[in-house]
Amino acid sequence: MTFFNNLSKVFGDQAGQQSGGKPGKQGKRPPQKRPQPQQGKGPKGKPQPHPKPAPKPQHDKRAVADAEAKAKEIIVEAKDEALAIHTEAEKKARKLEKQLEDQQRFLETKLDKLDERLGGLEKKEQHLEDEKERLEKLRQELEKAKASVAEKLQKAAKMSVDEAKKHLMEALEKQMAEEMAQYIKQREEEAKQEADEKAAEITIEAMKYGATDHVAEYTVSIVDLPSEETKGKIIGRNGRNIHAFERATGVDVDLDASPTEVKLSSFDPVRREIARVSLERLIKDGRIQPARIEEIVDKVTKEIEKIIFEAGKQLCHTVGVYNLPSELIAMLGRFKYRFSYGQNMITHTIEETKIGTKIAHELGLDVNTVKLGCLLHDIGKVAEDADDNHVALGVRIAKKFKMPQAVIDCIAQHHEDEPFSGPEQMAVYVADAISGARPGARYENHEEYIKRLEDLEEIANSYSEVKNAYAVQAGRELRVLLEPENSKDNDVAVLAVKIRDEIQEKVMVPGSVRVTVIRENRAEEKTK
């Protein structure tokens, strides 16, 4: 392209110079030739001479010379470019030829190696065939020798091979029968002795871990007063202080029990503990007023939350469970202030986890599943939502924190609400029973227990649609049977809600109560 560009540039400049314009541009249209004057006579009739032609300008010659010089330069450049292109093409061709030669040599080498391998394989195959034939001949010779020996033995023993085998087996059986019987008896005795020892060891371990002090369950905390005047400060003008305190803590304050003590009543042990500590600080501070009450309660609440979290962390470390979510650890820490029939939940959990872990080790079960199942089996008892029983709440919490299914089954089956799905779940159930059923572990007033069951049944029987009502599962469930003639299907759901609300209002129950309303229609006919 350089060659043609230079040509166009040269010829463009030449054309411009010839046309009187600028170089490289198209000139203007050349002027028309002037007509030559005709030869005539002068004024006196004399003939006039023709004018001389104008001399050729020198610059046209220079332009032509310059153009020729440029054309020569362009031709030289074109030749140089053509030579360079030709040289480059030759280099590439030589490079390609070399590559093709290398590839050809490589392929030839590969083919030679393949030929060598094929030759070696053929030799090996031939060698194997020879060995096979030799082994076949040896096998035939051995068969002949075996048949010959067997024939000689039969002649010497005067019996066939089958008879000889039968005779030998009978002799061995008689010889080993007594030894086998002794061995089996010995192993049975050892197994029984070992089983008794293991059972005794597990029982001793369970008794050791379960030997803790009895702590009765109370729903009331008592705060001692330094004097009777303090009671007036707690009440305040028109009762504003005591109302502010009950509203901030969520507990009931009883000032009539004794002149020098105050009773704080609540089924929530955490609220009761916050109220107890707050009231003791207010009495010590002396400034008992609504603003100060709210300030102290907020401060104590934050401190109790820290104490709860540390208690949950300590519980996890004690039983050897780590990497639990912080929210779940905080829930476990609430066991510090939670009691079940007089048994502190942290103490019960530690006992049960140690017993379950020991059982899992002795029986070869999954120790981690049993340990985690024992730790979380009663987590539903500290759930904020108390609409359901603690087993269902515990399953819901375990699913929320994505616990393994085996651990969820341990929680769901530790009260036999569902059939056991494996030995680990049964181990958790046994450990819970050992910890809760040991003497002195739990306490409940028998009269209060009977009174609670009677109250539950009385509430249900107060409705005209009810035929019978039964408090079952230690008061955890109330089954109500309706009269089908005096009720409708829609009354089942409505009556269940009414009985539930009345129980929550009138009966103090440690935990939740499931209300099951049943309406059944029956028709009976007798043939003649």
C-alpha positions, 0 to 999 in steps of 0.5 A: 500500500505504501507504493501506491500511496506514494504514486498517488501522491507524486502524480497528484502533485504533478497534476496540481503544478501543471494546472497552476494550483497547489501541489496535491490538489486539483487545479482550476480549469485552464484558460481558453486559447486566445485567437491568433490575429489574422495576418492583415495589412497595417494602416499603410497597407504593409504586411504585419509580422507574426508574434514570437512564441513565449518561451517555456517556463523553467519550473515545469522542467524542475517538476518533471525532474522531481517527479521522476526522482520520486518515482525512482525512490518509490520503485526502490522502496517497493522493491525493498518491501517486496524483498522483505515480504519474500524473505519473511515468507521464506522464513515462515516456510522454513519454520513450517518445514522444520516443524513438520520434520520434527513431528514426522520424526516423533511419530516415527519414534512412537511407531518404533516403540509401539512395534517393540511393545507389540513384539514383547506382548506377542512373546509374553502371550506365547510364554503364557500359552506354554506355561498354561500347557505345562500346568495342565500337564502337571494337573493331569499328573497330580490327578492321576497320582491322587487317584492312585493314592486314593485307590491304595488307601481304599484297599488298605483301609477296606472302605470308600472315601465317603465312608472314611470321611464319615468315620473321621467326622464322627470321631472328631465330633465325639472328641470335641463334644465334651470340650465344646459343652465345657467351653460354652458353659464357661463362656455363659458363666463369664458373660453372666458374671461380666453382665452383673459386674457391668450392671453393678458398675452402672448402678453405682455410677448412677447412684454416685452422680445422683447423690445430691442434696434435696432442694424444694421447689417454691414459687415464692421468694421472701425478702426480710425488712429491717423495720416496719417503716420500710414497708410503708416506703415500699407501698408509697403514697397511694400505693404508687411505689408498690404498683410501679414495682409490680408493673416493672418486675411482673411479680405479685408483692404480698405485705400482709404475711409478716411485719418484717418480711415481704413475699414475692410470688411468681411462677417465672423464677427469673422474674422472681429473682430479678424482683428479689434482688431489686427490692433488696437493693432498693431497701439498702439504697433507701430511695424507693420511688417509681423512677428509681425502681425502674432504674434498679430493675433495668440494671438488675435485669441486665446483670441477671441476663449475664449471670444466666449466660455464664450459668449456661456456659458453665453447664455446657462445659461441665457436661463436655458440650461445646460450640452451641449457639449463644442463644441456646446457651442463654436458654440453658442458663435459665435452668439456674432459676428453674425447679421441677418438683423441687429439683433444680434443673441444672443439677438434674441436667448434670446428673442425667448427662453424666449417667447417660454418658456412662451408659453410652460408654458401657453399651457402645452407643453414640456418646455425643448423641446421648450427651446432647440429648440429655443436655437438651431434653428439658429445654422446653421448660424454659421456653418463652412460649408456654402454650404447649407442653415442654416436650413439644416446645423442646422439639421445636427449639431443637429444630430451630437450632438445626440439631441432629434428628437423633437428638430431636428424637431424644427430646421427643421420646424422653417421656415415652410420648413417642416409640423409641427410635433407637438405643440412644433415645432409650438411654436418655429416657433411662438416665432421666428416670434415674435422676428424677426418681431417686429418693429425695430428688423431687418433692411435691406436697401430696395434698396439693397434688391431689387438690390440683387434679381435683381442680382440673376435673372440677373445671371441666365438669362444670360445663353442661356438655361434659359427661366425664373428665379425667386428669392424666399424666400427673396433671399434664393432660385433661381429657374431657368426654362430651355428651353427644346428645347435648353438644355439637361438633363445633363445641369441641374446639370452643370448649377446649379453649374455654377450659384452657383459659379457665385453668390458666386463670384459676389453677396454679400448675407447674408447667402446661396442661394439654386439654383434649376434648372428645365427642363420640357418637355411637349407635347400637342395635340388637337383633331379635 
